[in-house]
Amino acid sequence: MDKYISNKIKNVSLFMTFFVVLLHSNNLDTTQSVVSINSLVQNFIGQGIVRVAVPMFFLISGYLFFYNFVPSMEKWKYKFKSRFHSLFIPYVIWCTGWLVILYLVELLPIGRALFSDRIITDYTLKELFVNTYIYPLPYQFWYIRSLMLDVILTPVFYYIIKSLGKKSLPILVVIWFLYPISEMFGGIWFLQIFNYPFTIFAIGAALAINKVDLHFRDIEDKHVVVLGVLYILSCAVRAALMYTELPLLDLAENAVILFGVPFMWLVYDRISSIKDKKIDIAKYGIFIYFFHIPFQSILKKLWFKVMPLTDISSLIIFFVAPVISIIVCILVAMFLRRFMNRFYMVLTGGR
């Protein structure tokens, strides 16, 4: 992989991490679901613009897994061992660690006041296991859980994509749209299996297996503009659908991803101030992803303990919480990387 694409993947991943933090800053409740500047902004940005982030991660992960991949028993063993260290071990450590931290926070009166629902000491053993490792309390880890399932299925992905060749890309896109289309007619639960955690990873895998050039030099500026317009329109439509009962949200989200992911990838090449640079803090991206929840959730709870629940306060914390969270995450990451480097490398899966 040439240096430009390598740096681009790291930099784009950092921006997508910022998007994830902003996505998780959404704080609308049922009393704020009516049309207002606050709800329109949060729905357009939080339920539209930034929803390309996790699909971009799946796409990049699928591509990197199969980049220059030649199947052999040794190669499969190496890949699975590598992902065991970079995904499974951090997953267990972070999910367990955050559970312990939240338990300690809930022991304090001020901490207990932050939680109106059940606390950890109320859980049964089964609930404790489920809420730690199956549906972890730091809910951003659903991505790592799904990615581990993708890795387990990589032999299936490889041999299907290899047999289909370049036809695999349009076929995967069609399969990806089957479930949201079916929702228009009541939904077919089985098709959920093929929703984007699997299909987007597989599309990334298909790009690598079919050796697609990620520079996309034939794409002209006017094509990027068209993608950008379609992306914004899709975000607007999805935001508008938040105020209706129409079963079109998932279809609109797929449109956001379909236009937004390639737009983000291509527009990067047209921003001269960053495209040829290696952003130094990009190496902290994975730590920001792992650490920002539940820290940011607690930050929002503290805000609304002090401030009234109004549209203005809601909109302020929507933008302020991500900034504070990212700064704190980077500072903690810098400290750990400098003074506890081995521990930091374990936490981040060697990244």
Buried (B, 14 or more C-beta within 10 A) or exposed (E): EEEEBEBBBBBBBBBBBBBBBBBBBBBBEEEBEEEBEBBBBBBBBBBBBBBBBBBBBBBBBBBBBBBEBEBEEEEBEEBBEBBEEBBBBBBEBBBEBBBEBBBEBBEEEEBEEBBEEEBBEEBEEEEBEEBBBEEBBBEBBBBBBBBBEBBEBBEEBBEBBBEBEEEBBEBBBEBBBBBBBBBEEEBEEEBBEBBBBBBBBBBBBBBBBBEEEBEEEEBEEEBBEEBBEBBBEBBBBBBBBBEEEEBBBBBBBBBBBBBBBBBBBBBBBEEEEBBEEEBEBBBBBBBBBBBBBBBBBBBBBBBBEEEEEEBEBBBBBBEBBBEBBBEBBBEBBBEBBEEEEEEBBBBBBEB
